[in-house]
Amino acid sequence: MTNVVSPMVGKLVSVDVNAGEQVKANDAVATIEAMKMMVKIYAPADGAVKEIKVNPGDVVNTDTVIMTLE
């Protein structure tokens, strides 16, 4: 199992995949807004999205787990 984590503090703007969806390493899976910039979050590995742990609008900290892949 692989965690997709936030690289910085910010507000989660969107989750761009759904649970059960297959993703490849380096696919954009979410977007956060930090310091008035939109920052894409990319999958660290190939896998299926097992669980999405946060919702758009949530404030996330550095290393907050956004979703898990298996």
Contact map, one row per residue, 1 for C-alpha under 8 A:
1110000000000000000000000000000000000000000000000000000000000000000111
1111000000000000000000000000000000000000000110000000000000000000000111
1111100000000000000000000000000000000000000000000000000000000000111110
0111110000000000000000000000000000000000011100000000000000000000111110
0011111000000000000000000000000000000000000000000000000000000111111000
0001111110000000000000000000000000000000100000000000000000011111110000
0000111110000000000000000000000000000000100000000000000000000110000000
0000011111000000000000000000000001000000000000000000000000011110000000
0000011111100000000000000000000001000000000000000000000000111100000000
0000000111110000000000000000000111100000000000000000000000111000000000
0000000011111000000000000000000111000000000000000000000111110000000000
0000000001111110000000000000011110000000000000000000001111110000000000
0000000000111110000000000000011110000000000000000000000110000000000000
0000000000011111000000000000011100000000000000000000001100000000000000
0000000000011111110000000000111000000000000000000000001100000000000000
0000000000000111110000000001111000000000000000000000000000000000000000
0000000000000011111010000000110000000000000000001000000000000000000000
0000000000000011111110000000000000000000000000001001000000000000000000
0000000000000000111110000000000000000000000000011111000000000000000000
0000000000000000011111000000000000000000000000011100000000000000000000
0000000000000000111111100000000000000000000000011000000000000000000000
0000000000000000000111110000000000000000000001111000000000000000000000
0000000000000000000011111010000000000000001001111000000000000000000000
0000000000000000000001111110000000000000001011100000000000000000000000
0000000000000000000000111110000000000000011111000000000000000000000000
0000000000000000000000011111000000000000011110000000000000000000000000
0000000000000000000000111111100000000000011000000000000000000000000000
0000000000000001000000000111111000000001111000000000000000000000000000
0000000000000011100000000011111000000001111000000000000000000000000000
0000000000011111100000000001111100000001110000000000000000000000000000
0000000000011111000000000001111110000111100000000000000000000000000000
0000000001111100000000000000011111000111100000000000000000000000000000
0000000001111000000000000000001111111110000000000000000000000000000000
0000000111100000000000000000000111111110000000000000000000000000000000
0000000001000000000000000000000011111000000000000000000000000000000000
0000000000000000000000000000000011111100000000000000000000000000000000
0000000000000000000000000000000011111110000000000000000000000000000000
0000000000000000000000000000001111011111000000000000000000000000000000
0000000000000000000000000000001111001111100000000000000000000000000000
0000000000000000000000000001111100000111110000000000000000000000000000
0000011000000000000000000001111100000011111000000000000000000000000000
0001000000000000000000001111110000000001111100000000000000000000000000
0001000000000000000000111111100000000000111111000000000000000000000000
0101000000000000000000001100000000000000011111000000000000000000000000
0100000000000000000000011100000000000000001111100000000000000000000000
0000000000000000000001111000000000000000001111110000000000000000000010
0000000000000000000001110000000000000000000011111000000000000000000011
0000000000000000001111100000000000000000000001111100000000000000000011
0000000000000000111111100000000000000000000000111111000000000000001111
0000000000000000001100000000000000000000000000011111000000000000001111
0000000000000000001000000000000000000000000000001111100000000000001110
0000000000000000011000000000000000000000000000001111111000000000011100
0000000000000000000000000000000000000000000000000011111000000000111100
0000000000000000000000000000000000000000000000000001111101000000111000
0000000000010110000000000000000000000000000000000001111111000000000000
0000000000111110000000000000000000000000000000000000011111000000000000
0000000000111000000000000000000000000000000000000000001111100000000000
0000000000110000000000000000000000000000000000000000011111110000000000
0000000011110000000000000000000000000000000000000000000011111000000000
0000010111110000000000000000000000000000000000000000000001111101000000
0000010111000000000000000000000000000000000000000000000000111111000000
0000111110000000000000000000000000000000000000000000000000011111000000
0000111100000000000000000000000000000000000000000000000000001111100000
0000110000000000000000000000000000000000000000000000000000011111110000
0011110000000000000000000000000000000000000000000000110000000011111100
0011110000000000000000000000000000000000000000000001110000000001111100
0011100000000000000000000000000000000000000000001111110000000000111110
1111000000000000000000000000000000000000000000001111100000000000111111
1111000000000000000000000000000000000000000001111110000000000000001111
1100000000000000000000000000000000000000000000111100000000000000000111
